[in-house]
Amino acid sequence: MNSLRNALLRSASTAGNVGAKTVQPRARLSTGPQQQHGTFYEFRTYSIRPDQNAAFLKLTNEKIQLRTAHSELLGYWSVEYGGLNQVFHIWKYDSYSQRAGVRAALAQDPKWIGEYISKAMPMLTCQDNEVTYLIPWSQIQRPPKEGGVYELVSFQMRPGGPAVWGDAFQAAVSCRATPGYGLLVGAFHSEFGQLNRVHTLWWYESPDQRAATRHQAHDDARVVAAVRESVTYLESQRNKLMFPCTFSPLK
């Protein structure tokens, strides 16, 4: 009887050990470096009626202070290549609650509504926005002088987030920024809008200087290797060449 009981106990112990081995550790879901603060940047793109482009820019130049009284404008540009009759602007917010407060205040601002919105809205054909964060390894860099042109390059990456393609993307951007093939103003990733989208904003002294540095970069073996690696995660990309408006903080 004792022998039978001992055998049963050994069998139960073995079964318990086997069951324990089948328990798998839980995987952590991470998409790469985490945002450490609440600051975000709202990208806005407005398409203007072709016959109203000059009038819209003139009105905005005259009334922009009504808008900047409520929140910080990083930059405002007129698109020259990559989108006809468009303007692109970036607004900085410390939190979503701050943005909500700004929008509520604007809706109650009679001068903003009467002197700008009521006149500007009929000039537009569509509006689009996107909420972005600065990529953790990027900081806003201002150009060394006023003037020049800006290039916004937008990359639609494969699903999976920075945990999948972050290192390759950073290497491709850094190998262009470090040797001076353009000044990287900032690198951003989307939070609301098209997901898995990243943007780089570059500054050049002129369109011709951009063309010259692009040719130089194409002959740089480091750039070529990094780009070849990053494009394996790329679905599509597009760019815009833009001129800063006279009232833009980034000129």
Accessible surface in RSA format (square Angstrom, percent):
REM  Atomic radii and reference values for relative SASA: ProtOr
REM  Chains: A
REM  Algorithm: Lee & Richards
REM  Probe-radius: 1.40
REM  Slices: 20
REM RES _ NUM      All-atoms   Total-Side   Main-Chain    Non-polar    All polar
REM                ABS   REL    ABS   REL    ABS   REL    ABS   REL    ABS   REL
RES MET A   1   186.10  96.4 140.58  93.0  45.51 108.4 124.07 105.5  62.03  82.2
RES ASN A   2    96.98  66.9  94.64  91.5   2.34   5.6  22.16  53.3  74.82  72.3
RES SER A   3    89.20  75.4  80.32 107.2   8.88  20.4  44.60  95.0  44.60  62.5
RES LEU A   4   107.40  59.8 101.78  72.8   5.62  14.1 106.02  74.5   1.38   3.7
RES ARG A   5   141.96  59.6 140.18  71.5   1.78   4.2  50.25  68.7  91.70  55.6
RES ASN A   6    67.24  46.4  65.90  63.7   1.34   3.2   9.92  23.9  57.32  55.4
RES ALA A   7    41.09  37.8  35.74  55.2   5.35  12.2  36.64  51.6   4.45  11.8
RES LEU A   8   112.93  62.9 108.26  77.4   4.67  11.7 108.72  76.4   4.21  11.3
RES LEU A   9   112.37  62.6 107.85  77.2   4.51  11.3 108.38  76.1   3.98  10.7
RES ARG A  10   152.49  64.0 147.96  75.4   4.53  10.8  74.53 101.9  77.97  47.3
RES SER A  11    69.60  58.8  59.35  79.2  10.26  23.6  28.58  60.9  41.03  57.5
RES ALA A  12    66.72  61.3  49.97  77.1  16.75  38.1  58.02  81.7   8.70  23.1
RES SER A  13    68.20  57.6  54.65  72.9  13.54  31.2  37.13  79.1  31.07  43.5
RES THR A  14    81.88  58.2  80.22  81.3   1.66   4.0  56.50  75.9  25.37  38.4
RES ALA A  15    65.60  60.3  50.36  77.7  15.23  34.7  57.20  80.6   8.39  22.2
RES GLY A  16    46.12  56.9   0.00   N/A  46.12  56.9  38.28 105.1   7.84  17.6
RES ASN A  17    87.46  60.3  85.42  82.6   2.04   4.9  16.26  39.1  71.20  68.8
RES VAL A  18    84.96  55.9  84.87  76.8   0.09   0.2  84.95  73.8   0.01   0.0
RES GLY A  19    36.05  44.5   0.00   N/A  36.05  44.5  32.46  89.1   3.59   8.0
RES ALA A  20    68.32  62.8  49.12  75.8  19.21  43.7  55.68  78.4  12.64  33.5
RES LYS A  21   164.53  80.3 138.17  84.8  26.36  62.8  90.86  81.8  73.67  78.5
RES THR A  22    92.01  65.4  73.09  74.1  18.91  45.1  61.97  83.2  30.04  45.4
RES VAL A  23   115.87  76.2  95.49  86.5  20.37  49.1 100.67  87.5  15.20  41.2
RES GLN A  24   134.14  75.0 116.49  85.1  17.65  42.0  53.61 114.1  80.53  61.1
RES PRO A  25   120.93  88.1  94.00  85.7  26.93  97.9 105.72  87.3  15.21  94.5
RES ARG A  26   231.26  97.1 202.43 103.2  28.84  68.7  79.84 109.1 151.42  91.8
RES ALA A  27   103.15  94.8  65.22 100.7  37.93  86.3  74.37 104.7  28.78  76.2
RES ARG A  28   223.88  94.0 193.28  98.5  30.60  72.9  78.38 107.1 145.50  88.2
RES LEU A  29   178.43  99.4 142.97 102.3  35.46  89.1 146.28 102.7  32.15  86.5
RES SER A  30    59.90  50.6  43.99  58.7  15.91  36.7  34.31  73.1  25.60  35.9
RES THR A  31    68.76  48.9  67.10  68.0   1.66   3.9  42.59  57.2  26.17  39.6
RES GLY A  32    17.78  21.9   0.00   N/A  17.78  21.9  14.21  39.0   3.56   8.0
RES PRO A  33    94.59  68.9  66.38  60.5  28.21 102.5  79.03  65.3  15.56  96.7
RES GLN A  34   101.70  56.9  92.88  67.9   8.81  21.0  50.94 108.4  50.75  38.5
RES GLN A  35    58.32  32.6  28.99  21.2  29.34  69.9  24.77  52.7  33.55  25.4
RES GLN A  36   153.98  86.1 118.82  86.8  35.16  83.7  58.03 123.5  95.95  72.8
RES HIS A  37   104.40  57.1  85.19  59.2  19.21  49.1  74.20  76.5  30.20  35.1
RES GLY A  38    39.43  48.6   0.00   N/A  39.43  48.6  26.65  73.1  12.78  28.6
RES THR A  39    24.36  17.3  23.76  24.1   0.60   1.4   4.68   6.3  19.69  29.8
RES PHE A  40     0.00   0.0   0.00   0.0   0.00   0.0   0.00   0.0   0.00   0.0
RES TYR A  41    10.16   4.7  10.16   5.8   0.00   0.0   1.33   1.0   8.84  10.9
RES GLU A  42     0.60   0.3   0.60   0.5   0.00   0.0   0.01   0.0   0.59   0.5
RES PHE A  43     8.53   4.3   7.43   4.6   1.11   2.9   7.49   4.5   1.05   3.0
RES ARG A  44    29.27  12.3  29.27  14.9   0.00   0.0   3.98   5.4  25.29  15.3
RES THR A  45    26.51  18.9  24.83  25.2   1.68   4.0  12.19  16.4  14.31  21.6
RES TYR A  46    20.28   9.5  20.28  11.5   0.00   0.0   6.46   4.9  13.82  17.0
RES SER A  47    20.48  17.3  20.47  27.3   0.01   0.0  11.04  23.5   9.44  13.2
RES ILE A  48     4.08   2.3   0.00   0.0   4.08   9.8   0.00   0.0   4.08  11.1
RES ARG A  49    94.15  39.5  94.15  48.0   0.00   0.0  23.14  31.6  71.01  43.0
RES PRO A  50   101.35  73.9  83.83  76.4  17.52  63.7  84.42  69.7  16.93 105.2
RES ASP A  51   102.09  71.5  65.78  65.5  36.31  85.9  53.13 125.0  48.96  48.8
RES GLN A  52    44.11  24.7  44.11  32.2   0.00   0.0   1.94   4.1  42.18  32.0
RES ASN A  53    39.22  27.0  38.57  37.3   0.65   1.6   7.00  16.8  32.22  31.1
RES ALA A  54    80.64  74.1  69.51 107.3  11.13  25.3  73.98 104.2   6.66  17.6
RES ALA A  55    42.30  38.9  32.08  49.5  10.22  23.3  37.92  53.4   4.39  11.6
RES PHE A  56     0.16   0.1   0.16   0.1   0.00   0.0   0.16   0.1   0.00   0.0
RES LEU A  57    42.14  23.5  40.37  28.9   1.77   4.5  40.62  28.5   1.52   4.1
RES LYS A  58   131.73  64.3 124.53  76.4   7.21  17.2  99.60  89.6  32.14  34.2
RES LEU A  59    17.41   9.7  15.84  11.3   1.57   4.0  17.04  12.0   0.37   1.0
RES THR A  60     0.72   0.5   0.72   0.7   0.00   0.0   0.72   1.0   0.00   0.0
RES ASN A  61    71.91  49.6  60.54  58.5  11.38  27.4   6.85  16.5  65.06  62.9
RES GLU A  62    80.20  46.0  62.58  47.3  17.62  42.0  34.67  67.1  45.52  37.2
RES LYS A  63    48.48  23.7  48.46  29.7   0.02   0.0  11.06  10.0  37.42  39.9
RES ILE A  64    21.01  12.0  20.21  15.1   0.80   1.9  21.01  15.1   0.00   0.0
RES GLN A  65    97.52  54.5  92.89  67.9   4.63  11.0  58.16 123.8  39.37  29.9
RES LEU A  66    21.46  12.0  19.24  13.8   2.23   5.6  20.86  14.6   0.61   1.6
RES ARG A  67    11.96   5.0  11.96   6.1   0.00   0.0   3.11   4.2   8.86   5.4
RES THR A  68    55.21  39.3  36.33  36.8  18.88  45.0  23.42  31.5  31.79  48.1
RES ALA A  69    86.16  79.2  41.22  63.6  44.93 102.2  53.78  75.7  32.38  85.8
RES HIS A  70    51.68  28.2  31.57  21.9  20.11  51.5  24.65  25.4  27.03  31.5
RES SER A  71    10.03   8.5   0.00   0.0  10.03  23.1   9.54  20.3   0.49   0.7
RES GLU A  72    83.97  48.2  73.22  55.4  10.75  25.6  39.76  76.9  44.21  36.1
RES LEU A  73     8.32   4.6   1.76   1.3   6.55  16.5   1.76   1.2   6.55  17.6
RES LEU A  74     4.89   2.7   4.70   3.4   0.19   0.5   4.89   3.4   0.00   0.0
RES GLY A  75     0.00   0.0   0.00   N/A   0.00   0.0   0.00   0.0   0.00   0.0
RES TYR A  76     3.70   1.7   3.70   2.1   0.00   0.0   2.56   1.9   1.15   1.4
RES TRP A  77     0.00   0.0   0.00   0.0   0.00   0.0   0.00   0.0   0.00   0.0
RES SER A  78    28.01  23.7  27.58  36.8   0.43   1.0  12.13  25.8  15.88  22.2
RES VAL A  79    10.48   6.9   0.00   0.0  10.48  25.3   0.06   0.0  10.42  28.3
RES GLU A  80    79.78  45.8  70.72  53.5   9.06  21.6   4.37   8.5  75.41  61.6
RES TYR A  81   131.55  61.4 128.55  73.1   3.00   7.8  87.96  66.1  43.59  53.7
RES GLY A  82    37.35  46.1   0.00   N/A  37.35  46.1  25.20  69.2  12.15  27.2
RES GLY A  83    15.61  19.2   0.00   N/A  15.61  19.2  12.69  34.8   2.92   6.5
RES LEU A  84   147.10  81.9 129.86  92.9  17.24  43.3 130.23  91.5  16.87  45.4
RES ASN A  85    47.14  32.5  37.98  36.7   9.16  22.1   5.94  14.3  41.20  39.8
RES GLN A  86    34.69  19.4  33.23  24.3   1.46   3.5   0.41   0.9  34.27  26.0
RES VAL A  87     0.30   0.2   0.30   0.3   0.00   0.0   0.30   0.3   0.00   0.0
RES PHE A  88     3.14   1.6   3.14   1.9   0.00   0.0   3.14   1.9   0.00   0.0
RES HIS A  89     5.39   2.9   5.39   3.7   0.00   0.0   5.39   5.6   0.00   0.0
RES ILE A  90     0.11   0.1   0.11   0.1   0.00   0.0   0.11   0.1   0.00   0.0
RES TRP A  91     6.61   2.7   6.61   3.2   0.00   0.0   4.75   2.5   1.86   3.0
RES LYS A  92    62.03  30.3  59.61  36.6   2.43   5.8  10.36   9.3  51.67  55.0
RES TYR A  93     1.31   0.6   0.37   0.2   0.94   2.4   0.94   0.7   0.37   0.5
RES ASP A  94    90.99  63.7  82.82  82.4   8.17  19.3  26.83  63.2  64.15  64.0
RES SER A  95    39.29  33.2  37.61  50.2   1.68   3.9  32.42  69.0   6.87   9.6
RES TYR A  96    95.80  44.7  90.03  51.2   5.77  15.0  89.36  67.2   6.44   7.9
RES SER A  97    87.60  74.0  69.42  92.6  18.18  41.9  54.43 115.9  33.17  46.5
RES GLN A  98    62.03  34.7  51.94  38.0  10.09  24.0  36.23  77.1  25.80  19.6
RES ARG A  99    53.32  22.4  53.32  27.2   0.00   0.0   8.42  11.5  44.90  27.2
RES ALA A 100    60.91  56.0  50.06  77.3  10.84  24.7  55.77  78.5   5.14  13.6
RES GLY A 101    40.50  49.9   0.00   N/A  40.50  49.9  34.52  94.7   5.99  13.4
RES VAL A 102    11.56   7.6   8.88   8.0   2.68   6.5  10.91   9.5   0.65   1.8
RES ARG A 103    90.15  37.9  85.24  43.5   4.91  11.7  22.58  30.9  67.58  41.0
RES ALA A 104    60.63  55.7  50.30  77.6  10.33  23.5  59.14  83.3   1.49   4.0
RES ALA A 105    43.53  40.0  30.70  47.4  12.82  29.2  40.06  56.4   3.47   9.2
RES LEU A 106     6.15   3.4   6.15   4.4   0.00   0.0   6.15   4.3   0.00   0.0
RES ALA A 107    64.24  59.1  41.18  63.5  23.06  52.5  46.02  64.8  18.22  48.3
RES GLN A 108   148.61  83.1 124.85  91.2  23.75  56.6  48.29 102.8 100.32  76.1
RES ASP A 109    28.32  19.8  23.88  23.8   4.44  10.5   9.47  22.3  18.85  18.8
RES PRO A 110   106.04  77.3  91.31  83.2  14.72  53.5  99.45  82.1   6.58  40.9
RES LYS A 111   114.17  55.7 111.53  68.4   2.64   6.3  61.51  55.4  52.66  56.1
RES TRP A 112    23.85   9.6  23.85  11.5   0.00   0.0  17.05   9.1   6.79  11.0
RES ILE A 113    70.73  40.3  70.73  52.7   0.00   0.0  70.73  50.9   0.00   0.0
RES GLY A 114    39.25  48.4   0.00   N/A  39.25  48.4  29.32  80.5   9.93  22.2
RES GLU A 115    53.45  30.7  53.05  40.1   0.40   1.0  24.78  47.9  28.67  23.4
RES TYR A 116    12.60   5.9  12.60   7.2   0.00   0.0   9.05   6.8   3.55   4.4
RES ILE A 117    43.83  24.9  43.81  32.6   0.02   0.0  43.81  31.5   0.02   0.0
RES SER A 118    64.30  54.3  40.07  53.5  24.23  55.8  44.27  94.3  20.03  28.1
RES LYS A 119   110.52  53.9 101.71  62.4   8.80  21.0  64.53  58.1  45.99  49.0
RES ALA A 120     0.00   0.0   0.00   0.0   0.00   0.0   0.00   0.0   0.00   0.0
RES MET A 121    65.14  33.7  55.69  36.9   9.45  22.5  37.50  31.9  27.64  36.6
RES PRO A 122    82.27  60.0  63.79  58.2  18.47  67.2  76.46  63.1   5.80  36.1
RES MET A 123    29.19  15.1  29.14  19.3   0.05   0.1  29.19  24.8   0.00   0.0
RES LEU A 124    22.21  12.4   4.80   3.4  17.40  43.7   4.80   3.4  17.40  46.8
RES THR A 125    87.11  62.0  51.19  51.9  35.92  85.6  50.48  67.8  36.63  55.4
RES CYS A 126    72.61  54.9  62.18  69.3  10.43  24.5  38.75  98.2  33.86  36.5
RES GLN A 127    88.04  49.2  57.15  41.8  30.90  73.6  17.64  37.5  70.41  53.4
RES ASP A 128    95.01  66.6  88.49  88.1   6.52  15.4  26.88  63.3  68.13  68.0
RES ASN A 129    66.49  45.9  53.87  52.1  12.62  30.4   7.07  17.0  59.42  57.4
RES GLU A 130    15.81   9.1  14.10  10.7   1.71   4.1   8.01  15.5   7.80   6.4
RES VAL A 131    14.29   9.4  14.13  12.8   0.16   0.4  14.13  12.3   0.16   0.4
RES THR A 132     0.00   0.0   0.00   0.0   0.00   0.0   0.00   0.0   0.00   0.0
RES TYR A 133    22.78  10.6  22.78  13.0   0.00   0.0   6.09   4.6  16.68  20.6
RES LEU A 134    17.51   9.8  16.43  11.8   1.08   2.7  16.43  11.5   1.08   2.9
RES ILE A 135    14.84   8.4  14.81  11.0   0.03   0.1  14.81  10.7   0.03   0.1
RES PRO A 136    62.38  45.5  32.35  29.5  30.04 109.2  43.75  36.1  18.63 115.8
RES TRP A 137    79.54  31.9  44.01  21.3  35.54  83.4  48.17  25.7  31.38  50.9
RES SER A 138     5.57   4.7   0.76   1.0   4.80  11.1   3.73   7.9   1.84   2.6
RES GLN A 139   126.61  70.8 120.26  87.9   6.35  15.1  53.35 113.6  73.26  55.6
RES ILE A 140    45.10  25.7  20.77  15.5  24.33  58.6  20.77  15.0  24.33  66.0
RES GLN A 141    86.39  48.3  81.80  59.8   4.59  10.9  24.27  51.7  62.12  47.1
RES ARG A 142   131.87  55.4 110.30  56.2  21.56  51.3  58.17  79.5  73.69  44.7
RES PRO A 143    20.67  15.1   4.88   4.4  15.79  57.4   4.88   4.0  15.79  98.1
RES PRO A 144   109.15  79.5  65.89  60.1  43.26 157.2  78.52  64.8  30.63 190.3
RES LYS A 145   114.35  55.8 102.22  62.7  12.14  28.9  72.08  64.9  42.28  45.0
RES GLU A 146   133.81  76.8 112.01  84.7  21.80  51.9  43.38  83.9  90.43  73.8
RES GLY A 147    33.71  41.6   0.00   N/A  33.71  41.6  32.22  88.4   1.49   3.3
RES GLY A 148    21.13  26.1   0.00   N/A  21.13  26.1   3.02   8.3  18.12  40.6
RES VAL A 149     1.54   1.0   1.54   1.4   0.00   0.0   1.54   1.3   0.00   0.0
RES TYR A 150     0.00   0.0   0.00   0.0   0.00   0.0   0.00   0.0   0.00   0.0
RES GLU A 151     3.24   1.9   3.24   2.5   0.00   0.0   0.65   1.3   2.59   2.1
RES LEU A 152     9.31   5.2   8.62   6.2   0.69   1.7   8.62   6.1   0.69   1.9
RES VAL A 153    10.89   7.2  10.89   9.9   0.00   0.0  10.89   9.5   0.00   0.0
RES SER A 154    16.99  14.4  15.50  20.7   1.49   3.4   7.59  16.2   9.40  13.2
RES PHE A 155    35.26  17.6  35.21  21.8   0.05   0.1  35.26  21.4   0.00   0.0
RES GLN A 156    27.26  15.2  25.70  18.8   1.56   3.7  19.00  40.4   8.26   6.3
RES MET A 157     3.19   1.7   2.65   1.8   0.54   1.3   2.13   1.8   1.05   1.4
RES ARG A 158   120.56  50.6 120.56  61.5   0.00   0.0  24.46  33.4  96.09  58.2
RES PRO A 159    98.15  71.5  83.83  76.4  14.32  52.1  84.10  69.4  14.05  87.3
RES GLY A 160    39.43  48.6   0.00   N/A  39.43  48.6  26.17  71.8  13.26  29.7
RES GLY A 161     6.90   8.5   0.00   N/A   6.90   8.5   6.10  16.7   0.80   1.8
RES PRO A 162    42.06  30.7  35.15  32.0   6.91  25.1  35.15  29.0   6.91  42.9
RES ALA A 163    64.31  59.1  25.70  39.7  38.62  87.8  32.86  46.3  31.46  83.3
RES VAL A 164    78.00  51.3  57.07  51.7  20.92  50.4  61.78  53.7  16.22  44.0
RES TRP A 165     6.57   2.6   6.27   3.0   0.30   0.7   6.57   3.5   0.00   0.0
RES GLY A 166    14.27  17.6   0.00   N/A  14.27  17.6  12.51  34.3   1.76   3.9
RES ASP A 167   125.05  87.6 116.84 116.3   8.21  19.4  39.07  92.0  85.97  85.7
RES ALA A 168    12.77  11.7   5.42   8.4   7.35  16.7  10.52  14.8   2.25   6.0
RES PHE A 169     8.15   4.1   8.10   5.0   0.05   0.1   8.10   4.9   0.05   0.1
RES GLN A 170    64.09  35.8  64.09  46.8   0.00   0.0   7.74  16.5  56.34  42.7
RES ALA A 171    50.45  46.4  39.93  61.6  10.52  23.9  48.17  67.8   2.28   6.0
RES ALA A 172    12.14  11.2  10.13  15.6   2.01   4.6  10.39  14.6   1.75   4.6
RES VAL A 173     7.73   5.1   5.75   5.2   1.97   4.8   7.73   6.7   0.00   0.0
RES SER A 174    40.52  34.2  37.63  50.2   2.89   6.6  29.15  62.1  11.37  15.9
RES CYS A 175     8.39   6.3   7.12   7.9   1.26   3.0   8.09  20.5   0.30   0.3
RES ARG A 176    25.53  10.7  25.53  13.0   0.00   0.0  13.36  18.3  12.17   7.4
RES ALA A 177    31.74  29.2  18.09  27.9  13.64  31.0  18.40  25.9  13.33  35.3
RES THR A 178   110.74  78.8  79.07  80.2  31.67  75.5  66.88  89.8  43.87  66.3
RES PRO A 179    62.18  45.3  20.55  18.7  41.63 151.3  33.16  27.4  29.02 180.4
RES GLY A 180    47.52  58.6   0.00   N/A  47.52  58.6  27.47  75.4  20.05  44.9
RES TYR A 181    28.88  13.5  28.69  16.3   0.19   0.5  10.10   7.6  18.78  23.1
RES GLY A 182     8.35  10.3   0.00   N/A   8.35  10.3   5.87  16.1   2.48   5.6
RES LEU A 183    45.88  25.6  39.76  28.4   6.12  15.4  43.25  30.4   2.64   7.1
RES LEU A 184    15.56   8.7  13.83   9.9   1.74   4.4  13.83   9.7   1.74   4.7
RES VAL A 185     0.00   0.0   0.00   0.0   0.00   0.0   0.00   0.0   0.00   0.0
RES GLY A 186     0.00   0.0   0.00   N/A   0.00   0.0   0.00   0.0   0.00   0.0
RES ALA A 187     0.00   0.0   0.00   0.0   0.00   0.0   0.00   0.0   0.00   0.0
RES PHE A 188     0.14   0.1   0.14   0.1   0.00   0.0   0.14   0.1   0.00   0.0
RES HIS A 189    40.01  21.9  40.01  27.8   0.00   0.0  27.35  28.2  12.66  14.7
RES SER A 190    11.19   9.5   0.37   0.5  10.82  24.9   0.00   0.0  11.19  15.7
RES GLU A 191    69.58  39.9  61.28  46.4   8.30  19.8   1.81   3.5  67.78  55.3
RES PHE A 192   116.61  58.3 114.82  71.1   1.79   4.7 116.37  70.6   0.24   0.7
RES GLY A 193    52.98  65.3   0.00   N/A  52.98  65.3  27.14  74.5  25.84  57.9
RES GLN A 194    94.43  52.8  84.40  61.7  10.03  23.9  10.46  22.3  83.97  63.7
RES LEU A 195   104.53  58.2 100.02  71.6   4.51  11.3 100.02  70.2   4.51  12.1
RES ASN A 196    38.18  26.3  28.06  27.1  10.13  24.4   5.54  13.3  32.65  31.6
RES ARG A 197    70.39  29.6  69.53  35.4   0.86   2.0   1.40   1.9  68.99  41.8
RES VAL A 198     0.32   0.2   0.32   0.3   0.00   0.0   0.32   0.3   0.00   0.0
RES HIS A 199     5.43   3.0   5.43   3.8   0.00   0.0   5.43   5.6   0.00   0.0
RES THR A 200     0.95   0.7   0.95   1.0   0.00   0.0   0.32   0.4   0.63   0.9
RES LEU A 201     0.05   0.0   0.05   0.0   0.00   0.0   0.05   0.0   0.00   0.0
RES TRP A 202     3.08   1.2   3.08   1.5   0.00   0.0   2.26   1.2   0.82   1.3
RES TRP A 203    14.41   5.8  13.24   6.4   1.16   2.7  13.24   7.1   1.16   1.9
RES TYR A 204     1.21   0.6   0.10   0.1   1.11   2.9   1.21   0.9   0.00   0.0
RES GLU A 205    91.92  52.8  76.79  58.1  15.13  36.0  10.88  21.0  81.04  66.2
RES SER A 206    39.68  33.5  38.72  51.7   0.97   2.2  30.67  65.3   9.01  12.6
RES PRO A 207    51.57  37.6  46.37  42.3   5.20  18.9  46.60  38.5   4.97  30.9
RES ASP A 208   117.13  82.0 112.16 111.6   4.97  11.7  30.74  72.4  86.38  86.1
RES GLN A 209    59.13  33.1  52.94  38.7   6.18  14.7  30.64  65.2  28.49  21.6
RES ARG A 210    47.18  19.8  47.18  24.0   0.00   0.0   4.85   6.6  42.33  25.7
RES ALA A 211    42.78  39.3  40.27  62.1   2.51   5.7  42.65  60.1   0.13   0.3
RES ALA A 212    49.09  45.1  40.85  63.0   8.24  18.7  47.48  66.9   1.61   4.3
RES THR A 213    11.36   8.1  11.01  11.2   0.34   0.8  11.08  14.9   0.27   0.4
RES ARG A 214    75.46  31.7  75.29  38.4   0.16   0.4   8.84  12.1  66.61  40.4
RES HIS A 215   125.13  68.4 122.99  85.5   2.14   5.5  83.39  85.9  41.74  48.6
RES GLN A 216   102.49  57.3  93.85  68.6   8.64  20.6  35.65  75.9  66.83  50.7
RES ALA A 217     2.67   2.5   2.67   4.1   0.00   0.0   2.67   3.8   0.00   0.0
RES HIS A 218   106.76  58.3  90.97  63.2  15.80  40.4  69.96  72.1  36.80  42.8
RES ASP A 219   129.90  91.0  95.08  94.6  34.82  82.3  34.30  80.7  95.59  95.3
RES ASP A 220    27.55  19.3  20.45  20.4   7.09  16.8  11.41  26.9  16.13  16.1
RES ALA A 221    80.56  74.1  67.97 104.9  12.59  28.6  73.10 102.9   7.46  19.8
RES ARG A 222   132.12  55.5 122.74  62.6   9.38  22.3  76.60 104.7  55.53  33.7
RES VAL A 223     7.30   4.8   7.30   6.6   0.00   0.0   7.30   6.3   0.00   0.0
RES VAL A 224    47.16  31.0  43.53  39.4   3.62   8.7  47.01  40.8   0.14   0.4
RES ALA A 225    62.65  57.6  51.68  79.8  10.97  25.0  56.31  79.3   6.34  16.8
RES ALA A 226    16.34  15.0   8.33  12.9   8.01  18.2  15.52  21.9   0.82   2.2
RES VAL A 227    59.13  38.9  59.13  53.5   0.00   0.0  59.13  51.4   0.00   0.0
RES ARG A 228   170.51  71.6 163.86  83.5   6.66  15.8  54.09  73.9 116.43  70.6
RES GLU A 229    90.28  51.8  86.49  65.4   3.79   9.0  34.66  67.0  55.62  45.4
RES SER A 230    11.83  10.0  11.34  15.1   0.49   1.1   3.88   8.3   7.95  11.1
RES VAL A 231    66.86  44.0  56.41  51.1  10.45  25.2  56.69  49.3  10.17  27.6
RES THR A 232    68.08  48.4  61.09  61.9   6.99  16.7  64.68  86.9   3.41   5.1
RES TYR A 233    54.78  25.6  54.78  31.2   0.00   0.0  20.92  15.7  33.87  41.7
RES LEU A 234    36.06  20.1  19.69  14.1  16.37  41.2  19.69  13.8  16.37  44.1
RES GLU A 235   105.36  60.5  70.00  53.0  35.36  84.2  26.86  51.9  78.50  64.1
RES SER A 236    64.10  54.2  55.06  73.5   9.05  20.8  45.53  97.0  18.57  26.0
RES GLN A 237   101.88  57.0  71.84  52.5  30.04  71.5  26.56  56.5  75.32  57.1
RES ARG A 238   146.86  61.7 138.25  70.5   8.61  20.5  67.06  91.6  79.80  48.4
RES ASN A 239    64.39  44.4  58.23  56.3   6.16  14.8   5.50  13.2  58.90  56.9
RES LYS A 240    26.25  12.8  25.56  15.7   0.69   1.6  13.77  12.4  12.48  13.3
RES LEU A 241    17.20   9.6  15.37  11.0   1.84   4.6  15.37  10.8   1.84   4.9
RES MET A 242     0.00   0.0   0.00   0.0   0.00   0.0   0.00   0.0   0.00   0.0
RES PHE A 243    77.03  38.5  76.66  47.5   0.37   1.0  76.66  46.5   0.37   1.0
RES PRO A 244    28.86  21.0  10.30   9.4  18.56  67.5  10.30   8.5  18.56 115.4
RES CYS A 245    15.24  11.5   7.24   8.1   8.00  18.8  10.22  25.9   5.02   5.4
RES THR A 246   109.56  77.9  91.88  93.1  17.68  42.1  90.65 121.8  18.91  28.6
RES PHE A 247    35.15  17.6  13.11   8.1  22.05  57.4  21.91  13.3  13.24  37.9
RES SER A 248     0.00   0.0   0.00   0.0   0.00   0.0   0.00   0.0   0.00   0.0
RES PRO A 249    62.07  45.2  34.54  31.5  27.53 100.1  43.92  36.3  18.15 112.8
RES LEU A 250     1.77   1.0   1.10   0.8   0.67   1.7   1.77   1.2   0.00   0.0
RES LYS A 251    62.61  30.5  56.98  35.0   5.63  13.4  33.39  30.1  29.22  31.1
END  Absolute sums over single chains surface
CHAIN  1 A    14047.9      11501.1       2546.8       8003.9       6044.0
END  Absolute sums over all chains
TOTAL         14047.9      11501.1       2546.8       8003.9       6044.0
